[in-house]
Amino acid sequence: MFGETSHELQVRPYWKNTRFFRRAAITVKFHDIYAFTVEGNVNDINVMNEVRERMQRQRQVWWALEASKGENWYQEQNRVSSLRLFVVVNSIMLRRLIRKGIPPVLRPKVWFSVSGAAKKRSAAPESYYDDLIKAVEGKDTPAALQIDNGLNYVAALLLLVMKREEDAFWMLAVLLEDILVNDCYTDNLSGCNVEQRVFRDLLYKKCPRIATHLEAIELDASVIATEWFICLFSKSLPSEMNEEEVLNAHQIEEVVSILQKSAHHLFDPDKLLTVAFNKIGPMTIDALTRERKRQKSAVMAEIDQRLRLLNSPKIDDK
């Protein structure tokens, strides 16, 4: 059950708002939304319980909309490419609902629909997935080897949410072919390097104090952020970082420790979105695309130079 604690420590409701227990550094075990046993502190359990209560309310909202608009009302925006009023209204409503959270029981079909996976699946031959499985069965393909590059965390999460292997496959196809930059999981990780450069520039624009401080202590943000991009935040998420705590840390090891700890604690998604949209500010897809194109040329130039150096004859060989 979502938010259920294990026998190691049972957290009672009247502890919920007790400052002492919120700040207590007590490690406890409890069950997450997918019934896995995880470790955290009392505050993590409180956050999970608060989020669970909101998700229950959201589930009632989704059920009410399905009752009034039809079971698959949110698919209309993918099927109809017009500016008819009901399509626009549904699109705005869907965006707001998604930001409030999709109930776990509805995530497989909502994700499959709004991501574009359903459209990609319908454009392929009916037997495409089964034929592909038979063709690669027992073989070590390049795609299979790339799974070890962090994509295994993404694939595992998709399997966990989507339930059906084929649905998870089409979700992964949409991510790799339509959403992520190219070459994120190739040998040279050029796509990941592009994302790192974009992230670095955004850090200076959106969080200049943090960016300047990291530069002052000679800490490359990619040391920490590479895992975020390789695993697409499925393994860890930098959620409630204390900016002042980072600014007061003057050793690389201290900063890394602070960021790693914050990334592995549970968080309130509403607070995270509030910070993203209201404090940091929006970033359009078009703006990100332009920045990625600009950075890609620099990354490819660096890779070419590195390859020339590796392939150039050494002095000792002459």
Residue pairs with C-beta under 8 A, 6 or more apart in sequence:
1 31
1 35
2 31
2 32
2 33
2 48
2 52
2 55
2 104
3 30
3 31
3 45
3 48
3 49
3 51
3 52
4 30
4 31
5 11
5 28
5 29
5 30
5 31
5 45
6 28
6 29
6 30
6 31
6 37
8 28
8 29
9 26
9 28
9 29
9 30
11 21
11 28
11 30
11 42
11 45
11 46
15 21
15 42
15 46
16 46
16 49
21 42
22 42
22 43
22 46
23 43
24 41
24 42
25 41
26 41
26 42
27 39
27 40
27 41
28 39
28 40
28 41
28 42
28 45
29 37
29 38
29 39
30 37
30 38
30 40
30 44
30 45
30 48
31 37
31 38
32 38
32 48
33 48
33 52
33 104
34 160
40 265
40 266
41 265
43 265
44 265
44 266
47 266
47 267
47 268
48 266
50 268
51 101
51 268
51 269
54 100
54 101
54 270
55 101
55 103
55 104
58 97
58 100
58 101
58 102
58 103
59 103
59 105
59 106
61 97
61 100
62 97
62 102
62 103
62 106
65 73
65 93
65 97
66 73
69 90
72 109
72 113
73 90
74 90
74 94
74 110
74 113
74 114
75 113
75 118
76 86
76 87
76 90
77 87
77 90
77 91
77 94
77 114
78 113
78 114
78 116
78 118
78 119
80 87
94 114
98 110
98 114
99 273
100 270
101 269
102 110
102 111
104 161
107 161
108 161
108 162
108 163
108 164
108 167
111 117
111 161
111 162
111 171
112 118
112 162
112 167
112 170
112 171
115 171
115 174
116 174
116 178
117 167
117 170
117 171
117 173
117 174
118 170
120 170
120 173
120 174
120 177
120 178
121 166
121 170
125 131
129 166
129 169
129 170
136 143
136 144
146 185
146 186
147 155
149 185
149 189
149 230
150 185
150 227
150 230
150 231
150 235
151 172
151 185
151 230
153 231
153 232
153 234
153 235
154 172
154 175
154 231
154 232
154 234
155 168
155 172
156 234
157 234
158 168
158 171
158 172
159 165
159 168
161 168
162 168
162 171
175 232
176 184
176 185
180 191
180 232
181 191
181 194
181 195
181 292
181 296
182 190
182 191
183 189
183 190
183 191
184 191
184 192
184 195
184 229
184 230
185 191
185 192
185 230
188 303
189 230
190 296
190 299
190 300
190 303
192 226
192 229
192 230
193 299
193 302
194 292
194 295
194 296
194 299
195 229
195 292
196 221
196 222
196 225
196 226
196 229
197 295
197 298
197 299
198 288
198 291
198 292
198 295
199 221
199 225
199 229
200 211
200 221
200 222
201 291
201 295
202 283
203 210
203 211
203 214
203 221
204 211
204 212
206 280
206 281
207 243
207 280
209 243
209 247
210 243
210 246
210 247
211 221
213 246
213 247
214 220
214 221
214 255
217 249
217 250
217 251
217 252
217 255
218 252
219 252
219 255
219 256
223 256
224 256
224 259
224 260
227 235
227 236
228 236
228 237
228 238
228 263
236 260
236 263
236 264
237 263
237 267
238 259
238 262
238 263
239 262
239 263
239 265
239 267
239 272
240 262
240 265
240 267
240 268
240 271
240 272
241 258
241 259
241 262
242 258
242 262
245 258
246 255
246 258
246 259
249 255
249 258
